[in-house]
């Protein structure tokens, strides 16, 4: 799988995380899932959009080439960003000037940096989801790996990195196989991809260190776990928040 397609897939996950809980298009409960790889982006150019059956805020952002956060802010939509059929949404309007766009990009970059600074208590409070050699590290660059890839053996246990509630179990994201996402309080979400088996269900409460699945190669061609920690939807470098392998969390 190419880096571009991998990043596109994780952008879809990031959109789900940005919404705080599950969007219909991410939870698997929506019968109107779209294949975004086959759906041209930015095909809708109107100044407003009327919500249709099966629409999600992410889908509308995709076809209007908008940011989910912008649509939510402009239309005063709060988490979990539920939409009603017939609801009219205002879009962001005409393209900003170059100066404004530059200012917004700089502001967004600053905000992203700020979001990557979790509360001090978050450091080292996580446990490793499995053991093994890191075959691909985290990268903050565009198109980079937004987590770490840990190699191991098929069937090797995968554990919850912290206590929380399972908010997604499924394989709807092409290329990521069996995926589990766990929400930890109001600020953090962890993601575990390419599992051979999943042992938890949506809505289930899990404890730190609870076995949630087994390592596999679903959605890829080698056996490894892709693991992410996100703070307010911003991907963090897990190695900055995990203790040394083989040791327990320090809090």
Buried (B, 14 or more C-beta within 10 A) or exposed (E): EEEEEBBBBBEBBBBBBBBBBBBBBBBBEBEEBBEBEEEEEEEBEEEEBEBEEBBBBBBBBBBBBBBBBBBBEBBEBEEEBEBEEEBEBEBBEEEEEEEEEEEEEEEEEEEBEEBBEBEEEBBBBBBBBBEBEBEBEBBBEEEBBBBBBBBBEEEBBBBBBBBBBBBBBBBBBBBBBBBBBBBBEEEBBBBBBBBBEBBBEBEBEBEBBBEBBBBBBBBBEEBBBBBBBBBBBBBBBBEEBBBEEEEEBEE
